[in-house]
Amino acid sequence: MRLYLYLIVSVLSICPLGSALAQARVWFDRPAQQWQEALPIGNGRLGAMVYGGVGNEELQFNEETLWTDGPRNYNKKGASTYLQKIRELLDQGRQKEAESLAMQEFMGVKSESEDPTAWLDKIGRIRKQKHGPFEFSFDDSKWPLITVPHYEGWETEGLEGLDGAVWFRYDFNLSKNDLAEHWSLDLNKIRTNDYTYINGELVGQSTGDETRRHYQIPMGLLRTGRNSIAIQVINLEGKGGVAGYKDTKQSIGLKSSTGKLISLNGEWKYHIQDQSSPKIGSYQASYQPFGSLRLQFDHDVAENYSRILDLDKGEVRVNYAFKGVQYTRTYFASQPNNFIGVRLQADQKKKVSFRLALKTKHQRNELNHIADSSICLEAWVKNGSMRGTVFVKLKLKGGQLSYDGDELLVNQADEAQLYLSAATNFKSYQQLDEKYAAVALEKFKKLTKLNFDQLYQIHQKDYQRLYHRFVVEFGGVNQLDTIPIDRRLQRAVEHADPGLVALYVQFARYLQIAASREGSQPMNLQGIWNPFLEPSWGSKYTTNINLEMNYWPTEALNLSELQQPLFQMIRDLHVAGAETAKEYYAARGWVLHHNTDLWRGTAPINNSNHGIWPTGGAWLVRHLWEHYLYTQDLHFLKEYYPIIKDATLFFKDFLVKDKVTGWLVSSPSNSPENGGLVKGPTMDHQIIRSLFDIFDQSSKLLVKDVQLRDSIMEMRDQIAPNQIGQHGQLQEWLMDLDDPENKHRHVSHLWGLFPGDEINTTHTPQLVEAAKRSLILRGDEGTGWSLAWKINFWARLKDAQHAYHMVKMLLRPAGQGGGSYPNLFDAHPPFQIDGNFGGASGITEMLLQSHINGIELLPALPEEMSTGKVRGLIARGAFQVNMEWKDNQLLEVTVESLAGEELHLRYASREVKIKTKKGRSYAFDQELKLKK
């Protein structure tokens, strides 16, 4: 009962709107046991995850510009000389040959590499010894243990930053009857090369992490009783180890000819043979963690524990009682002053005592004292140009502060205030600043002279200026906030929780405020939160869906200025992509393929079967245009018009006439990550038509480039159209090749439905039905971001219940498929932040759509959200909408005109058109009759 009363008081203190109780915070009744349970704070530049441990607290932090590699040129000189041959091979149906030639001659340039031959020879000598780790009788009793398999790499089992050679050993037992069968060894995936031994004999050797390890075991090699398996794993870059299966329910092990499985999952012995491997280049850089702030307390069992992310205040609080003392910790990340603040308090004097340490995973690092109450930690990124410095200072009210080696000790204080700031030598994507540390130190000294309480108030004012613009409530009064978020997610699988849906939208807004601010980098695959040296997909910017999805809801959710980091990146890519356009396509303008990074790489990467996709830049132009539609800011459009024009010029030069159909097609390209290198994927043509339309409308608004506009619109009508295939589906490719059994996570050919608008219920009903058929065939399942995209699709199709079904799937606890982690982070899995924003976008589309024929209210409202209200929702045309509904019926709506445009409002079968004046509000009843 004490816990219940405490929680109610706490909620009331942070959220005065009683009906929004369940939509104002994310909370746990225990500390985090894993990273996906920690709570995020951020200011656009610094991000941190709060574990909230009682005896041992960790604040894992990032600085947005700490990446691998450094400024360099990504483009292969003269790649365009192979373009025509690649196109010819695709025309002739020789896809594999086209991919092979493109892989050899048309990919980007990797970063610096060293020849690994001598090193591989050195670590291979052990395999030629008479007695070595592969031997049956080898003594591994002093080797440590590691969990095998580890699909996301040995990095997840404590071997972060390790590239090199590692031996693994494991014993298993067989009976006499077992030996009568034929056995094979199934290890599935190993990262990256392996030499695998059974009882001292080599049974298999393979290279590459996409090669399945399924080795036949010779008869007579296995023994009754104990047997041993030994594997030398060699990994030169990226994730390493015995990965096994992504579906962890599927074991690695011995398989008999009769179907018997002897699982080898478990604790294996391991030994690091050599971790001084040569440098291996990569196509693009990876986002890096910086370090961890560790606080150690003499506390063990806590009472009345709560760990709260307060969305209204933009902070995390940890509260608990220990031996009759109430302890409170408050964590926030200030954007105006660019620091992370932590306040540690107790309700009795002299009760705040702890030990503070700074740690980092980067092998090369140096820690120093600064004056009497500060420490700094400098870290160097392995095999790159980047380094960074973090500063920490403590201020006390009462008590004593001292050093114990590299740690700070606080004893019997009334309160402790902690300042954390970090900086790197990044200056721009083209330049580093080797004098950064001295400048950062001076800024930190000035910061720490400021009053902590005033800094906290500045943070509150800055954060709430953005957060308080928008309110959403579903379901009326809702007391489910008394349930911790992890259990609330579990409950929502079976029970409706409209308040949780509203919370999800506000959580997305919180994440965007925390991760994307003016002057920062745009949000990457993980926003600004990443704990791994080898993050999945480099935690960079994937531009064939994920980067764009991060910013889908920004305008509608009244956070328009938070797109500035994305717009600045587009400026950079405009410059970097011009060289890529020239070197690869001998074209004007600029181009971006399916990924970029801190250093603004724009060339094709990874593999020719999915890395050659030239419409990333054109898609980003859509964000420029959407910003104009939402704001009607003609000055902005004029400023970015050269980028729009140059993207258009690229495709004017790039499109080619298909010899069979006579249509203009995109070649070579790919329907993102599905179907290999092709000519004429549907998605490309939808994006290019959208780009040409944007150029057409922009040039008209700005009265520019009449002749170019006419030629572009003439080309537009010749681009291969959307086609309906044999299964009634919207074709994904130029030819009718769609497999109705394909459940791929990407649904790229529906881009024209969302985020595009050329497929819509008003103008293209047949294409709408084909898009619906494609969605049904592709299925509802998918990764987190795929589930989120499908919410938007079904909302645009006006299928409210199916859209809500997808919302529930996105909110389900993460398992083998997409969903949500306990802290509400989106699960691909692993964590990717895009689904959080894609989901919020889809929920917004259920409430309001403004892409066709004005503003439509409640176009896809499900029964579970039949009662609610929203304030501060933005529509295209620069209108701010406040509305309330009950029992699936609109009660009232007020629209503020932000630019003085004509208002076209629709609800059910009713509609109204009126002239408006900038700054005026217009109230309508449920019949859309203007109130006086």
C-alpha positions, 0 to 999 in steps of 0.5 A: 500500500505504501508503494501505491500511495507514493506512486499516485502522489508522484504522478499528480505532481508531474501531470496536473491533467488528471485524464492524462495520467497514463500518458505522461511517464514511463516507469519501472518499480525496479532498476534496469537489468539490461540496456533495453530497460534503462531510461534515455535522456538527451539534448541532441548532442549528449545521450545517456541511459539511466539504469537506476541501480541501488548499490551500483548505478550506471549512466551509459553515455554517448556524444553524437560525433564520436564515430570510427574512421575520419574525413575521406573520399568514398568515391571510386574514380572512373566507376561510370565507365562500367555503368553501360555494361552493367545496364546491358547485362541487366537488359539481357537478364544476366543479373548475377553477372551484373552484380559481379561486375558491379561488386568489382567495379562500382562499389564505394572505396573502403577506408584504409586496410592492411594486408592480413596475409602475414598475420593470418600465417602467424595465427595459423601456425598453431594449427600445425603444431603437434599439440594445440588447442584443437587436441582432444586431451588439451588442458583448458581448465584455466580458460574462462567461460563464454555463452555460445552461441551469441548471434549478435557477436561475442561483443554481447558476451563481454569481448567488445572491441575484440578483433582477432583469433579466439579458440572455443572448446566444448565437451559433449557425451555420446552413448554407444548407441549414438555411435551407430548413427551418421552425424553432422555438425550444424553451427550455422553462422560463424563471424567470420572464418573458422577451423572446426575440430572434433576430437582433434581432427579438422572436420570443416573450414569456412570463410564469411559470416553468410556461409552456413557451417554444416560439417559432416563428421566422419564415421569412427571419429566420435567416441563413447563418453566424452567428446570435444569440439574446438573452433578457431574463430578468426574475425578481422572486423565487425562482430565476431564469434559463434553466432548460430541462429538468429532464432535462439530457440534453434540450437547449434549442435550434432544432428543424426541421420535419424533427426536426433539433435544433441544441443551444443548451446551452453557455456564454452571455454575460450582463449584469446589467441591474438587480438593485434589483428591488422586494420581492415577497411570498411565502406562507412563508419560506425557510431560509437559509445563514449563511456559510463559514469559509475556510482557506487553506494553502500545501499543494498535492498531498497523499499518503495523503489521507482524509476521514472522517465517524466515526459512532462519535465524531460528528466529521469528520477530514481526514488527509494528508501533505505534504512529509513532514509528517502533517496532521490536522484534526478537526471537531465540533459540540458540543450542550452548549456550542453551538459548532463546534470545529476542531483543526488538528495536525501531527506536527512542530512549527511546521508549522501555518500558514494564513489564515482568512476568514469569508464570507457570500452575504448582500449586506448584511454587516459584519465586525469584529475582536474583541480579538487573536484573534477576528472576528465577521461580522454578516449581514442577510437580504434583504427580511426582519427577520432578522439573525445574527452569527457569532463565530470565535476561534483559540487556538494552541500556539506560533506567531504570530497576526496580522491581514491586513485582515479575515483572521486569519493563523497562522504556524508553530504546533504546533496551532490550535484554532478556536471558531465560534458563531453566533446570530440575533435569533430569539426565538420564532415570534412575537417577535424579540430585537434585543439578541441580539448582545450576549448572544451575544458574552458567551456566546462569551467565556465559551465560549472561556475553556474548555479545548478538550480538555475541550469535545471530551470533553464533546461525545464523551460527549454524542454517544455517550450517544445513538449507542451505544444502538443497534448493527446489523450485516448480513453478518458480517465485511465489509471493504468499508470499504476502499472510499471511499463514492462508489465503494462506492455504485457497486459496490452497484448490481451487488453485494450490500453488506449492510454498506452497508445497516447503515451507511445506518441508522447514518448516519440516526441520526447525522444525527438526532443532529446535526440535532434536539436538545432546544430546537432547531427540528425538521429541515426539508427539508434537516435543518439543512444548506443552501448556497442563498439560494433553496433548493428548496421553501424548505427549509421544512417540507412536512407532507404527507409530508416533515416526518413522514418525518424522524421515522419511525424516531426511536422505533424507533432508540432516539432518542426524546427527539430528537422534542422539537423536533417536539413543540414545533413541534406546540405552536406549530401548535396555537396558530397553527392555531386562527386558521386553523381559525376564519378559513378553516373557521369551525371549532373546534380547529386545522388545518395545511395542507401546509407550515409554516415558522419563523414557523408559517404554517398557511394554504394556500399556493402553489396551490389545486390542491395547497395546500388540504390540511387534514390536516397537523395530524392527521398530526402528532398520529399522532407524539404517539400513536406516542410514547406507544405506544413509551414508555407515558408516560401523563404525556406523553399527558395533557400533549398531550391538549388538542392531540389533542382540538382536532385532533379537534374541527376535523374534527368541524366540518369533515367534510360529508355527500356528497350522492351516497353519504351518507358523511362526506367531507373537502372541499375537499382534495387527494390530495397534489400529485396530481389537483387540488382535490377532495372526499373523497381517500382519504388524508384519510379514513385520517388522520381515522379514525386521529385519531378512534381516537387520540382515542378511546383517549386519552380512555379512558386519561385518563378524559375526554370520554365524550360527545364520544368517543361522538359522534366514534366515531359519526362515524368509522363514517360516513367514506367507507371505503377502496374497491377500484377497477376495476383492483383498486387501492385508490382514491385518490379518492372516485370510481374515477378512478385512471389505471393509467399514473400514475407519480406520486411520491406514493402518498398513498392507501396512508397506511393501510398505512404509517405508518398501520395500518388496512390490514394483513395480519391484519385487511384482506387484501383491502385489502392486495391492493388496496394491492399492486396500487396499488404495482405500477401506480404503479411502483418509480421515484420521488424519493428520499423516494418510494423510501424510502416504498415500502421501508416499504410492501413491508416491511409487505406482507411482501415481503422481496425487493421491499423490498430492491430498493427499498433498492438503488434508494435507495442507487443513485448519484443521477442523473435519478431518486431515489437517494443523493449521494456523501456518502449524502445523499438525492437527490430530486433535489435534496437532501432529508433525508427519504429518509435517515430514510424509508429507515432506517425501512423497513429497520427495518420489515424487521427488526421490526414492532409495529403489529399483534398485538404484536412480529413479528421478522424479518417481511421479511428478504431473502436479502442480509441473511440474517445479522446482529444488532441491539441496542437496537431499540425496539418499541411497548409500550416494549420494547427488543429485541436479536436475532441471526439467521443463514441467515435463521433467528432464533438468539436474542432478548432483550427488556427491558421498559421499562414492565412491559407484557404481551409478545406476541412472534411469529416465523414460525409461533411466538408467545408471550405473557408478563407482564413486570416493568419493568426485567427482561429476557427471553431466548428461543431460536429457538423463542421458548421462554423461557430460564432 
